[in-house]
């Protein structure tokens, strides 16, 4: 078996390049469905539609847990004392500085709505625990205050806020 | 370094086959006449034990897959069905679950042996790196298998481990959603983990073939770290290595059987007999024992991204070991200082494992930090410097001299 090599460009060189290019484009195109199939499918996205939560039964100081997009959402009816605690903190000293006013809707200071997933590695923090009257994560010891802000421990960020709006004074829509 | 095969089958049928596919000669040269150093100790039997354990996991796993249902509402129940209803299901599952632990125990002995005797040094770098790849795939496989049980520990292990990827700046959350196939760990996650858990053992088997191939090219290291120089330094694989491997494998299986029949849940967690509940995190979550040292390293670092990087680095650093260790002498037998640092390293690894099982508070965090620093210092500071400063002991002229004394 011998191959004839020549300095001239031959039709075989052209075939090599053309075949290689078609192969590369084909392989890249084949990767698209193979990778995309792992993203959330249509039924999962449909099941993630907005939900409404009635706030009337939530007592002063109570934290309820609802599920939206398989994520636990904490709805915290804060007492006067808890609101004050959240507001009087010197924001500049926080690991993830955010004033309490940026974490609640204007005029609804008593309602804190946060995604109940520790921003460290995804455990669900326990309500009304820890040194800051907010949440304590049992997995790696992160502590959140009454505004859901990280105060101590390995979590890098405050508890995330889900998108939500007040439909009326006693009803919110999450999503 | 394959032994020269003079394989000539007796039977006419085998002769016919041999002319068309010389598989008999391959087996004969690799596992019969293949020369092995005459001074191998029992630590060298763990390669065979690992191959055996991979076989056990694949056989029991394929059978378990016939009874398991990878669906969030049925997975836990199907496992209980295996335990209570399937004929010998309890035995097969306990073999598989404890088999994973035995597999990891054997791989740790195998790795520490490699480090002690310098088995990663030139010309065995590729052999060693293939081993690190096998170990990485083993970790992924073991993790996904643990998730399939779909108990509380399974669910939260899946959540915590997949969330490690959320530390990647910018694209972290996108990657995690992609891994989950949803907005949290759920049915799509379980389903794909099942698919991958079935696939990866065969990937391991493929890399094991490369690992053994590389081993048979460069030959085995031995306790002196001196290469065989003459025929006096080696013996034939069969019967010498075969019987030694076989004997110790039997001893190892006794240990395995003790776990399976007497303390099958000793290495597990009671919380994993509670069905997965996405609304409640168990108060104390820990990974399986074989991941604990890495978990301790992750928690020792107070920053999320840095913790994840340290966790990854603690495994990847192994692949660079052949170049981090600058000493020309392979075996710790002739490296008095290295030997002490090595045993300290073993203690630190076991200590990190113990700390990984403790809650991340007080003295445990401080100790974990000290041990983590030693873990990395061993690779990045001690090994490079020892090669320069250590005064090693004189090497024997040959393997047979070290075994029989100078007069031989």
Interface residues (C-beta under 8 A of the other chain):
Chain A: X35 X38 X39 X40 X41 X44 X48 X65 X67 X69 X70 X71 X72 X119 X120 X121 X122 X123 X124 X137 X138 X139 X140 X141 X154 X155 X156
Chain B: X156 X159 X160 X162 X163 X164 X166 X177 X178 X179 X180 X181 X182 X183 X184 X186 X188 X192 X278 X279 X280 X281 X282 X283 X284 X285 X299 X301 X302 X303 X304 X305 X307 X359 X360 X361
